[in-house]
Amino acid sequence: MGKMKSISNLTYALFNKHKIVVIVISFIAGILFNEYTGNPWIIIAILGIIGAILSLIIRNLGFLLFIPLGLAFSANSQLISTNNILNFTEKKIEVEGVLYRSPESRESGARLYLDTDTIIHDGVTKSVSGKVIIYSADNTQLLAYGDRVRFLDVKLRSIENYKNPGGFDLKRFYERQSIYARGFVDSDNSLISFGLAESYSPILHYIDGLRIKFRNFVLAGFPSPESAILNAITVGDKAGIPQETRAEFSKAGVAHILAISGLHVGAVAIAFFFLIKWLLKRSEYVLLRFQVPRLAAGMTILPIFLYTAVAGFSTSTVRAFIMISLYLVSIIIGKEEYRVNTLCAAALIILLWHPWSLFELSFQLSFAAVFGILIAHKFYPFKFNTFKDKFYSLTKTTIAATLITFPFIAHSFGILPLVSIPANLILVPLVEIIIVPMSLLSFIGYLISPSIAGVFISVNIFFIGMLSFGVEAVLRVPYSSLTIPPMNFVSWVMFFLIVAFLILNSVYPKIKYIIPLIILGFVVSLVSPYPGKSSNGILDISFLDVGARKNLVFVKLPSNKNIVIDGGYSKSDQNGYLEKTVITKYLLNEGVREIDILILSSTDKDTLSGAVHLIDTFNVAKLMTNGDKLSGRLWEQINNKDIKWDNLSNADELLSSTDLKFKILRAGDEFQIEDSSMPDPIAFKLIYMEDEFLFGNSLDLISFQNELINEYSKNIDSTVIYLPNINIQEDFIDYISPKILVTGNTNIASNKLRENLSAIRKEMIILETDKDGAITITSDGKKLRVRSFTNEKESVLH
């Protein structure tokens, strides 16, 4: 009884010592309530009343008031009024506003965040409100935060998601930031800049302009990709970093090096803290009158603020500044031992500022890493007396931060970097001790003279080359990374149980005997969350939602082998390579780790570049392309990974067995293609017993449809036909006689589409991936089952 009372008293003491922890948890609960409820304002009122009553009755329950507070701060109060910019989408307009964030460079072009106030439509000027994203094909090198700009002849579109299993909710991501639409302009001629807006800070505008000039100076005068990495670390501009470089850093578990975050801001803080403290100790006057560590902590806030400004006050950098500044303040007031309270106070301030930060991976990683380090320090205190102590402390820090963050990384990217700990131990000190401080000195030197900056940059480029070499070296280790499916519910439960039990271990010592069992369960659930869907004699074919003018098909054969067909770059919404944004997430969600055959019916640069990502991420056994025009990077991967490659022109039949045949349909020898740079059009016909599927990018061409009729006549009849974009003639449908027509982004209302085709095939089912999402059709050879992402109910066709 006495022991239970002692534990109860200890628990009560911990609660009182860390009240801020409970407050933050309550505030986060409010944000989550808002995220998953339809009308938060009603819930705010109800929870507010309940929380107020309980806090009056029981004083220690005052933290409950932070639940409705979290709801209120995260609730989006913006109503779609008649003058909201969202009401002017799908129209050619001129739109004017102010850049409320620094422009973001991309591999090609730039992304601009515009707070709109005026549009011109049909010669009429109207006042509007709302935030939008404009993608520019040019780099817009002279634009900066606070500039008033006008975009000419732009069509805005509301932000929509790709409707596929496992996809990222991009629409909700932007809605949290009150961004509802985006558009595209193809050149600087479509843009007019009026300079700094009156209501925006000229100081911030000037700093942003300096950042852009420094970025351009580095890119113009120094080799790539080292110059791009330097810009990423110095001014937060990652646009010039090649995709393969980013992929390599991710596989090594050091991708965080390429983004300015708590790690880099912390490195600047540590460097300047010790430098300032050393300088202050040189003065007897200061030593006698001040507490040097506290004075150094206060003076360190200025250089980390400058670094935050140089990084463009990006959300992740400001977040890091808040975290580290609060810790420095705790040193100033002599409360640095309350590290958990300081961490939670930083989280509360950040969430009050931007509640939607809770759902950003960078926020989760930053706080998880620091929390992991604090737990490690609790059980294995860090020492810095000798070089040996410092090395052991660095190792403990790296292991703690890596172990607690890798579930978030693995879940988000599908990569488990097994060399992450040694890579971080080797490379992070190089970055934080040399590269980051020298990057800041380079920028300061640039303010004085480009020649001075050039000296620092040249030296730094050498060390960045060493960094890249180190990443390549660790990736040569066999099985340096694994591709894994997203963590399932059991994995997350196990992970949070481990964290909770580690914390409770200080109160209930016997828990330490249970922790190894939970860790074992976590590892088992992570390595094999589910074995992937077994075909068991069933053909499974999915037509994915990939927007306009693109085609992406996934086939799961009855033999359990799988085939991925096509992909490329999504030009319609500038959302990146489909292989990265759609197919990878889809495959991981389906439990797929290997691609048996990757088929590219087009050899344009975008499709080949996307294929590089798939080969980087998955084990691809065979690659087939429609032509032999391959990029150097793709050839390199084919050779390094010993991937079988073949040209589709060398085969008429990809697979053939008693029950299943996979054929290639081509136009006749006399068929003339419109553009000699394009490959010969092809289509695919998959036959499984009584069911036949016809699909392919080229089926959208009327001329190719006519050629297939002439070449194959009634042999092209199929149960299912897939056309990425609807463009059908009556004769073609008559020849195919399909039961199901699947089409992609039609830009035609469903009713109009059905009206046009009803006279041709009255009983034909029409499905549209842009509205229904991914369409999955399964067949046992006699019976078809159809389901869509937006409607899980299956339809059965005999």
Beta strands, then each sheet from edge to edge (+ up, - down):
strand 1: 92-99
strand 2: 104-105
strand 3: 110-121
strand 4: 124-127
strand 5: 131-136
strand 6: 147-155
strand 7: 157-158
strand 8: 179-185
strand 9: 191-196
strand 10: 415-417
strand 11: 481-483
strand 12: 539-543
strand 13: 553-556
strand 14: 562-565
strand 15: 594-600
strand 16: 619-625
strand 17: 644-647
strand 18: 653-656
strand 19: 660-666
strand 20: 682-688
strand 21: 691-695
strand 22: 720-723
strand 23: 740-743
strand 24: 765-768
strand 25: 775-779
strand 26: 784-788
strand 27: 795-797
sheet 1: 2+ 3- 1+ 6- 9+
sheet 2: 2+ 3- 4+
sheet 3: 2+ 3- 5+ 8+ 7-
sheet 4: 10+ 11-
sheet 5: 17+ 16+ 15+ 14+ 13- 12+ 25- 26+ 27-
sheet 6: 18+ 19- 20+ 21- 22- 23- 24-
end
